[in-house]
């Protein structure tokens, strides 16, 4: 998270009793060179004090971030991550096609877009599998979509329930492209 170029800094909030090594996570995040805060609710003495400490750290980061001079850059320096939001009547008609157009423009200018929800590609396999940079990439995309569909068919009753609830789901998926 700390390496996300869209973030100035990160504040981790810990209960203080986790079975994970929070200090190691914070140490790794600090290697990014960005400001990193850690609030341990247990160590701070409870939720009220921890909340105040979080607000203090957040306000400091906002002040410090506001002093950074912005510089212009080209779209070729841009890499954006795409995430499908909640489905509604505009997903396939407006939202997803708009995201597709913006993504195309960024890629045309040398930038990149990343979309990690492979299940969203299921009904757009023929459209998305043509969009790889090389034939090998296109084929790998197609294989990945097929494998994901097989896994969903075997394991995920929630996705099957969603398929019944949203009509037509394939139109929503194809709206990305």
Secondary structure, DSSP 4 states (H G I P E B T S, - for coil): -TT-TT-SEEEEEE-S--SS-HHHHHHHHHTTSSEEEEEEHHHHTSHHHHHHHHHHHHHHHHHHHHTSPP----GGG-EEEE------TTIIIIIHHHHHHHHHHHHHTT-EEEE--GGGGGGGHHHHTT-SSSHHHHHHHHHHHHHHHHHHHHH-HHHHHHHHHSTTHHHHHHTT-
